[in-house]
């Protein structure tokens, strides 16, 4: 058992007669490791991209709610009256009359 461990540490399994099997296995495992590393980098990149897009969505939602609240304030009757006072337009004091047209 001790001798086998020393042989592995010295690298004799790479230069023995049946070393081609060992080299093939090492190349295969190296290839799998490279694929695994590339896959994890790709997944991490996507996670960062998703976080960035979520921040963007949150910012757009904030802008939308701000715009909607500004619009609601502008549509209020009191704000319209204040803006039209300098032009001389005032709200009607008498209610509107209905016009009926008969043929």
C-alpha positions, -999 to +999 in steps of 0.1 A: +000+000+000+028+024+010+047+016-023+016+024-044+012+058-028+049+066-034+045+055-070+015+078-075+034+107-058+065+101-080+043+099-111+053+064-122+017+057-133+023+082-161+054+065-175+046+028-170+036+004-199-001+010-196+003+048-192-019+056-222-050+046-202-040+069-174-032+098-198-066+093-215-084+094-181-064+125-170-072+143-203-109+134-200-110+146-164-092+178-173-117+184-201-146+179-177-131+203-152-127+230-179-164+225-189-175+227-153-155+259-147-168+275-179-204+266-169-200+281-134-186+313-149-215+315-174-241+310-146-224+336-124-224+361-153-261+355-158-268+360-121-251+394-122-270+403-154-303+394-137-294+415-107-286+444-129-319+441-148-338+438-115-323+471-104-332+487-137-368+474-133-370+488-098-358+522-110-383+522-139-412+513-114-401+542-092-401+566-122-435+554-132-451+559-098-435+594-096-449+603-130-483+589-121-485+610-089-474+641-107-501+635-133-527+630-106-517+664-090-519+681-124-553+668-131-568+680-098-593+708-103-576+731-078-543+730-097-560+736-130-578+766-116-545+780-102-528+776-136-557+792-156-561+823-133-533+843-150-551+838-184-584+850-170-602+817-172-624+810-141-647+781-133-683+785-143-706+797-115-738+785-132-743+749-140-742+739-177-775+738-196-786+709-217-794+716-253-819+694-270-822+695-308-855+683-323-857+674-360 
